[in-house]
Amino acid sequence: MDLARYAIGRGVTQRRACTLMEVARSGLDYQCKMAGKDRPIVSAMRNYSRLYPRFGSRRIRIFLARDGMRIGRDRSALVWAAAGLQVPAKKPRKRYRTHRPQPFAATAPNEVWAYDFVFDGCGNVQKLKCLTLIDEFTKESLAIDVAGTIRSTRVVKVLKEVIQKRGNPKVLRSDNGPEFVSTALLAWATENGLTNMLNEPGKPWQNGTNESFNGKLRDE
């Protein structure tokens, strides 16, 4: 198209220039309308990007759909990239290459459930405690229980409710928090044939799947 315009500028007739370059004459005056069509989407993306700096186009696309702007995943990625938006790179951490097999790694769904706590607070300074429970194999969130305080009896209650829907897992993985090593929880787990797999002190990577989920939950 640019070659046809160049030829016209050099004195060649429009019809002949388009014939030589094998382009349609109607294309000479065509103006892309996508930029104007995407303007409100880009504006919304920028706003959400400021609110959620750790989110990329896939997560922001969910918020756009809630606002009535339904676009495909590929188009969302293209608009996101064209607008120059990106997720800030995390500060690299020094890693030590060691062979660290996870104790009793899950090989099937509903085999290993991992749980832990995430802490947050309200605007009135009230503290919140969130119990997160996930299936280690499918990475599916099974339950998120939120309260000011959550003790072992409430942890057991949440587990019972999920078990009623999905059946018993083989292993419950957690750290050595007092809620997870309490007599009440350990006795209940033993009665139901569940194995409590506790992290070794100073080795949170042994519950890495749940730690990863909790990091994403904090972002949201």
Sequence and secondary structure as in RCSB ss.txt:
>XXXX:A:sequence
MDLARYAIGRGVTQRRACTLMEVARSGLDYQCKMAGKDRPIVSAMRNYSRLYPRFGSRRIRIFLARDGMRIGRDR
SALVWAAAGLQVPAKKPRKRYRTHRPQPFAATAPNEVWAYDFVFDGCGNVQKLKCLTLIDEFTKESLAIDVAGTI
RSTRVVKVLKEVIQKRGNPKVLRSDNGPEFVSTALLAWATENGLTNMLNEPGKPWQNGTNESFNGKLRDE
>XXXX:A:secstr
 HHHHHHHHTT  HHHHHHHHT  GGGGG    HHHHHHHHHHHHHHHHHH TT  HHHHHHHHHHTT    HHH
HHHHHHHTT                  TT   STTSEEEEEEEEEE TTS EEEEEEEEETTT  EEEEEEES  
 HHHHHHHHHHHHHHH   SEEEE S TTTS HHHHHHHHHTT EEEE  TT GGGGHHHHHHHHHHHH 
